[in-house]
Amino acid sequence: MREQTKKARTVFIVDDEPAITDALSAFASMLDLTAKVFSSAIEFLEYVEAEDLPERACLIVDVRMPKINGLELLEKLIALGKQIPAIVMTGHGDDNLKRRARELGAVAFLEKPFRPEEFKEIMRLAVGTESDPQQLQ
């Protein structure tokens, strides 16, 4: 039964860089997680409006994307009443960005480039197998 639950976990990856989404998908697969990739926030919002989010899921979203950035996506999800643990990722992080991500409910902040071990630990946090309130500090 535990194995079925593990395989049912879904990671939604929203980033406009195919190299990043490919790498994150591969990492997710190594952790026995199902990855669903979206190349824009608009594409993910269309999915969310049409589908129910799985209970055991998380979102990995890049901050810098065209039209709707990652933080704006989190704001829109809140407005839609959609709750999902979110990992905010960027190559240009600062304290204000981290604070705003935390205010929008992000459970973790991942700075590019990141190591596979960092990703693994943050994924454990996001899918609820670990709890570390210090992750965003």
C-alpha positions in Angstrom: 0.0 0.0 0.0 2.8 2.4 0.8 4.3 1.9 -2.6 1.1 2.8 -4.3 0.9 6.1 -2.3 4.5 6.9 -3.2 3.8 6.4 -6.9 0.6 8.5 -6.7 2.6 11.7 -5.8 2.6 14.3 -8.5 5.1 17.1 -9.1 3.8 19.9 -11.3 6.8 21.7 -12.9 6.2 25.1 -14.4 9.2 26.7 -16.2 9.8 28.1 -19.6 13.3 26.5 -19.9 13.1 22.9 -21.4 16.6 22.0 -20.0 15.3 22.8 -16.5 12.0 20.9 -16.9 13.8 17.9 -18.3 16.3 17.8 -15.4 13.5 18.2 -12.8 11.4 15.6 -14.4 14.4 13.2 -14.4 15.0 13.9 -10.7 11.3 13.4 -9.9 11.3 10.1 -11.7 14.4 9.0 -9.6 12.3 9.7 -6.5 9.3 7.7 -7.9 7.3 10.8 -8.4 5.1 11.5 -11.4 6.1 14.8 -13.1 3.8 16.9 -15.2 5.5 19.7 -17.1 4.0 23.1 -18.1 6.0 25.6 -20.2 4.1 28.6 -18.8 2.0 29.7 -15.9 -0.9 30.3 -18.3 -0.7 26.6 -19.4 -0.7 25.4 -15.8 -3.6 27.7 -14.8 -5.7 26.3 -17.7 -4.9 22.8 -16.4 -5.9 23.7 -12.8 -9.2 25.3 -13.9 -10.1 22.1 -15.8 -8.8 19.4 -13.4 -8.8 18.8 -9.7 -5.3 18.8 -8.2 -4.3 15.5 -6.7 -4.1 15.3 -2.9 -0.4 14.3 -2.8 1.1 16.8 -5.1 3.4 19.8 -5.2 4.3 22.6 -7.5 7.8 23.7 -8.6 7.6 27.1 -10.3 10.3 29.4 -11.7 10.0 33.0 -10.7 11.1 34.6 -14.1 8.7 33.6 -16.9 7.0 35.6 -19.6 3.5 37.1 -19.1 2.8 35.6 -15.6 5.8 35.0 -13.3 6.0 32.4 -10.6 4.8 34.6 -7.8 1.9 35.9 -9.8 1.0 32.3 -10.5 0.9 31.6 -6.7 -1.3 34.7 -6.3 -3.7 33.4 -9.0 -3.9 29.9 -7.4 -4.8 31.5 -4.1 -7.5 33.5 -5.8 -8.9 30.3 -7.3 -8.9 28.6 -3.9 -6.3 26.0 -5.1 -3.9 25.0 -2.4 -0.7 23.1 -3.3 2.7 23.1 -1.6 4.9 25.2 -3.8 8.6 25.3 -4.3 9.8 28.6 -5.8 12.9 28.4 -7.9 15.1 31.2 -9.3 18.6 32.0 -10.5 18.2 35.5 -9.0 17.0 35.2 -5.4 17.1 37.8 -2.7 15.5 38.3 0.7 12.5 40.2 -0.6 11.8 37.5 -3.1 12.1 34.8 -0.5 9.8 36.8 1.9 7.2 37.3 -0.8 7.3 33.6 -1.7 6.8 32.7 1.9 3.9 35.1 2.2 2.3 33.3 -0.8 2.6 30.0 1.0 5.8 28.6 -0.6 7.3 25.7 1.4 10.7 26.1 0.0 13.0 28.3 -2.1 15.4 26.6 -4.6 18.2 28.7 -6.1 19.6 27.7 -9.5 21.9 26.0 -10.0 21.1 23.4 -7.4 22.5 20.1 -6.5 20.5 16.8 -6.9 20.6 16.4 -3.1 19.1 19.8 -2.5 16.3 18.9 -4.8 15.7 15.6 -3.1 15.5 17.2 0.3 13.1 19.9 -0.9 10.9 17.3 -2.6 10.6 15.4 0.6 9.5 18.6 2.3 7.0 19.5 -0.4 5.3 16.1 -0.6 4.9 16.0 3.1 7.4 13.4 4.2 9.5 15.8 6.1 8.8 19.1 7.8 11.4 21.8 8.0 10.2 25.3 8.7 13.7 26.7 8.4 13.8 25.8 4.6 12.9 29.3 3.5 15.2 31.2 5.8 
